[in-house]
């Protein structure tokens, strides 16, 4: 029942906050050429990006003749460099555009223009404007079709929009242009892992680790993949139109078939209710012989887990149909919510919707909330429940179920559908919530608490209530 956020979200965040790519200062031809001069970046640049620098490229230094236009071009380019290095990206773009318009053709100016457009695209992506970011990255790509940093950014923007196929093509092209793009290796590795292609994922993360042996997150991910691959003995797979199940041995075939059939049924039922379906084929992993909690790194209370894959104990797939359906609908809803919101939904919303889609009464959850001597504020239920103290876990799930019940009762399923879409499009959940429901998020929380725990009625000395 637990939900673990996949590493791909952390990688995207690292990409979005990146400081950008390096610029090139094209100089007027001089008899005595200056060597390349490195200028420190105003902020550390993560791997996968070229640090901002002043670089004299020999093949460019003689490409500009000593004319009035070329002097203007060089001046505007230098002014653009200075603005870029202090974070004035929009102003720098204006300077580079003016330099390009002088008519003094110079590849350094064209490259600077492209990289500055790419830097502004990162800003738009960080603001939660993926469509605008894609358009700006595409502008930069038209100027510099083989610039690795631009291709990387365009790939991340498409991944942010949920288009993994296009992302893969662009990241492959980024690595062809620059094989040292560590972030491209990480993202391709994570995409392969989400597809349950452990061999491809291992290769990508090994490449990233060779480029940066100090990257702890990559080393941990690689260790997880190696452990998961090493635990497999007689690995087999079955596929349906929308799911693929990995299991072990001939004895795992019957549980795998049961899971596939029930998941296809759940997909149709839940899809009809919410009007959306995941864009990708979802991998499912069945762990045999009581190894689920160890292999999935799941707490002992979890009956299933979603971390980009639906993970289940194989023996659980042979339980009674009603129990299996509840678990599968729960974990499938997590997959649907992650796909629709690009992984940005708060945990209380994802867990509450997963419980709502199980198809059972929630009397137990109501009782937990009503009998508890305290409540966890909703704002503290945005992160994973797997990190909560064990004693708080039932209350967190119960509150999530109660909050979603109230959300549906007050605003209806149409508003929730809109909310899932808007969460995937904007950065701030409170803004997405108000756009979808018409109510401020803080007001919703306060109203929910009042209805959940109405204030006690006081009795005055005359026996009347107030």
N, C-alpha and C positions, 0 to 999 in steps of 0.2 A: 504494500500500500504506500510505501515511502516513495518520494520523488527526489532524485539527485540531479542537480543541474549539470549538464555535460560540460567538459572543458572548452568546447567550441565557443561558448558564451564568453569565457574569460579571454580567449584568444582574440575575439572580435573587439572586446573592450580595449585590449592592448593596442590593437590596430587603430581604433578610432582616436585614441589619445596620443597617437604618434606625432612627432614634431615635424615630419615632412621630409622632402627629398632635397638633395643638394643642387645648387645652382652653379652655373659656369659664367665666368666673366670673360667675354670676348674683348680683346684689347686691340687698339690700333697697332699696325705693324711698326716695330722699332728695330733698329739695327742690333741692339743688344736686348734680346728677349729676357724677361724676368722668369725665373723658375716658378713652378706651381707654389702658391702661397696658401697654406691651410689656415683657416680662421675658425676658432672653436664655435660649436653650436651654442645658442643661448640656452638650450636645455638638452639633457641626454637623449639621444635618439635610439630607440630600441632596434634590435636586429631586424633586418629586412628593409631598412631604409638607408639612403645615402645621407650622411651627415652634411648639413649646410657647409659649403666651402667655396673659396675663391680658387678656381683652377684655370690655369692657362693651358689650353690644349694646343700643342705645336701645329697641328693641321689646321687650326682655326686662326692662329695669330697672324698668318700671312694672307688670310683670305679677305681682309678688309683694306682697301686702299686709303691713302691719306686724303680724304675729301671732306667737305663740310658735312655731308650727310652721314658719313661714317663717324665723324667726331661727335655729331649729335647722338648717333646710335650708341656709341660707347659711353657717353655721359649719361644718357637715360638708363642704359643697362646698369651702370654702376649705382645710380640713384635707386634703381629698383632693388639691387642687391642689398643696399643699406636698409631699405624699408623692410624687406623680407626678414632680415636678420633680427629686427626688433619687433617682429610680429605684425607689421603693417601689410598684411597680405593683399588686401584689396587695393591699397595704394601702390604696392609693388606691381600688381598686375597692370594697373594703368600705365606705369612707366614702361613696362616691357611691351605693352601694346603700342605705345608711342614709338618705342625703339624699333619695333618691327615695321611700323608704318613709314619710317624714314626712307625706305627703299634700299638701304644698305644691307643687303642680304647677309645674314650671319647665322650659322647653325646654333651658336651658343645662345643667342637671343631667343631663337625659336624653342630651344630646350628649356630655357628659364621660364618662358611664357607657359609652356606645357606643365612644368613642375609646379608653378605657382597656381595654375588652375587646379591641379591635383590637390595642392595643400588646402585650397578653399573648399574643394569637394569633401575632404576629411572633416572640415569644420561643419559642413552641412550634414554629414552623416552623424557626427557627434550630437547635433541638435535634433536628431530623429527625423531627418528629411531625406530618406533614401532615394526617392525618385529624382529630386533635384541633384543629389550627389552623383547618381548614375549619369545624368545629362552632362554635368560638369566634368566628370572623369572621361566621358566619351569625347568631349571637346578637346581635352588634353591628349587623349589617345590619337585623335586625328592629326594633331601636330607632331606627336612623337609615337608612331605605331609600335616601336620596339623598345620603349622605355619600360624597364622592369618595374620600377616603382609605380608608374601609372597603371600598368596592367594589374599589379597587385591590388591597388586601391579599387579599381573597377571590379575586380573579382570579389573583394570584401563587400562592396556595395550591393552586388547581386546576391551574395550570401545573406546579407542583412534583409533583403527582400524575400529570401526563401528559395531562390533559384539555384540549387546546388549543381545542377548540370552545367549551367552557364559559368558558374563559379569555377568548376573544375577546368573547363577549357581555358579560361582566362589565367588561372594560376599556373597551368602547364605552360602557357605562353610566357608568363612572367619568369618562370624558371629557365625557359629556353633563352630568354634575353639576359638573365642574370641568375645563374645556378646558386648563388649565395643568399638568395632571398629566404631567410629562415622562416619567416612568417608564412610564406607560401607552402613550405614543407609541413609546417604544423597544421595549417588548415586542411590541406589535402590528406594528411594523416588522420585528422579527426573525422573528416567526411567518410573516409574509408572505414574507420572504426564504427561509425554510426550505421554503416551498411553491413557491418559484421564481417568485413573483409580484413581479417587480422593480419594476413601476410602483407598486403599493401600498406596497411596502417603501420606495421612494424618497420617497413622499409623507409617510409616517410619520416617517422620519428627518429630513426637511426641517423638519417641524413641531417636532420635538424640538430641532433646531439653532436654529430661530428663537427658541425659548424660552430656550435657553442656548447662545449662540454660542461659548462657551469650552470646550464639551464635546469633548475631543479624540477620544475613542472613537467618538462619534457621527459626527464629521466624517470619520474614517477609514473607518467603515462606509459612509457615504454616498459617499465617493470610490470605494470598491470596487464599489458597486452601479452608479454612473454609468459606471465603466470597463467593467464586465461588460455593461451595456446598450449602451454605445457600440460594443463589439466585435462586436455582433450585426449581421448583414447581412440575410440572407434566413432569418429565424428561423421554425422550424416545430416542431410537437409531435406526438407519438404517445402514446397512453395504453393501458395494460392495466388489469385490475382493481386492481392494487396499486402500479403505478409509472407515472410520466409521464417521457418523455424529450424533452429539448430538443436540437435539432440545427439545422444550417444547410444550406439548399439541398436540391435534389432528390437530390443524390448522397449525402446523409446519411441518407436514408430506409432503405436496406438495412441499414446498421450499427445504426440505431435499432431496427428490427424484430428483428434478431438479439439485441440487448441485452435487449429486453423479454421475448422468449421464454425466454432463458436465465435471466433474473432470476426470472421466475415459477416456473421449474423449481427454482432454488436456494431460493426461499422455501418451497416445499413440502418439499423434502428437509431443509433445516436446521430448519424448523418442526417436522417430525415428530421430529427428534432431540432438540430442546430443549423441545418442548411449548409454545412461545410464538411469537407473531407480532407485528410492529409494529402499532400502532393507527392509524397514518396512512399515506397514500399517499406513497411516497418519490420525490422528484424526482431525476432523473438528467440530467447535462449532458454532452454529447459535444462536445469541442473539436476543430475541424477543422484539417487542414493543418499539423500540428506545433506548434500554438499551446497545447497542453494545459498545459505547465509554466508558461507565462507567464500564461494566463488563470486557472488554478487556484492560482497562486502556490505551486506545488509544487516541491520539490527535484528535481534532474535524475534522481535514482535512483528516483523514485516512478513506478509503473505505473498508479496510480489514487489517489484521495483521497476521504475522507469528511469533510465538515465540516457535516453536516446534509443535504447532497446528495451523491450518488455522482457523482464527476467522473472522466471517462475520456477518453483520446484517441480520436477517431473511428476513426483507422486501426487502433487496437488491437482494435476490435470486429470487424474482419474477419480477425483472425489465426485460427489453427486453433482448433477448438471446445474442446479440452482446456485450452489456455492461457487462452482467454476465460472459461471456466467457473471456473478457479482465481481469476482476478482478481475476477470478479463475486461469487463466494461469499465471498471475503475482505472486500470492501467492504460487501456486504450484511450480513455478520455484525457489522461495526462498527455499522451502522444498527440492527440488532436489539439489540445490547448497550446502545447508547445509549438506545434506547427503553425497554428493560426496567429499566435502572438509573438512569434520569433523567439520564444523562450523568455519573454519579459513579463509574464503574468505573475503577480504575487502568489506565494504558495497557498495562502488561504483561499484564493479564488480557484486555483487549479484543484486543490483538494476538495473544496466544497462542491465544485461541479462534478468531480469524479464520484463523490458520494451520492450526489443527486442522480447521476446516471446509472448507479448500481441497480436501481429498480426495486428498492426496499424501503420500508418505513424507517424513520430516523428517531423513533421514540427513545432509544438508548442514548443517542447524542443529546437530545433535549434534557434527559434526566441528568446526564453528566454536568451540563452547563448549569442547570437549576440547583443542583446540590453542591456545586463548588463554592468554596468560601472566598474565591477570588477569580478574576478573569484576566486573560492575557490581552492587552490592547491589540487591536487589529494591526496597527502600524508595526507591531513586533512580530507579526506572522507573515511578513513578506519573504523571509528567508527560509531555507530548508528546515523541515521539522526533524531531520536526522541529527541535527546538532542540539536539540532540546534535551533537557534531563528526562529520563524515562518516565518519571512521575507526571510530567507536563504534557506528554504526547497525547494521551486520550483527550485531554481538555482542548488542545490545539485542533485536533480533528473535529471535535464536537462543536467548537466555536466556528470553524470553517463551514461546517454543514449548516449551522444556524444562520450565519451571515449570508450564505448563498440563498437559503430559503427565503430570508427576508428580502434580499435583492430581487429575487424572482417575483415574490408576492407584490412588492412595491412598484417595480418597474417593468416586469414582464420579460418574456424570452427574447423579444425583438431587441430590447435595450441591451440584453446580455450579448446577443450576437454582435451588435454594433460595438460593444465594449471590447470584445475579443479582437475585432478587426483594428480598432483604434489603438489598443495597447501595442499591437505590432507595428504601428506607424509613427507613434510619437514617443518621446523619451520619458515624459512625466506621467505616471499613472494617474495622479489626481486630475490632471487636465483631460486625459482620455476618459476617465470616469464621468466627469461633469459633461463632456461633449456627448457621451452616449446616453446618459440618464437625465440630464438637465439639473442634477442636484450636486452641490459641492461634496467632495469625498468626506471632508470633516463632518459635514452635516449628516451624511448617511451614517457614519460611525456613531455619532451622538444619538441619533434617532433609534438606531438598532439597539444600543445599550439601554436606552430608556424603555423600550418595549420588552427587552429581555429581562431587565431588572427594574421594574417600575419603582419609584420612590415609595417608602412606607407611608401609609395613611395615618395622619396624626388625629387624635381624639381630644377635643377641648374639654374643659371642666363641666360643660353642660351635656356632654355625651354626643355632640355632633361631630362629624368628621370634616376634615379640611384637607 
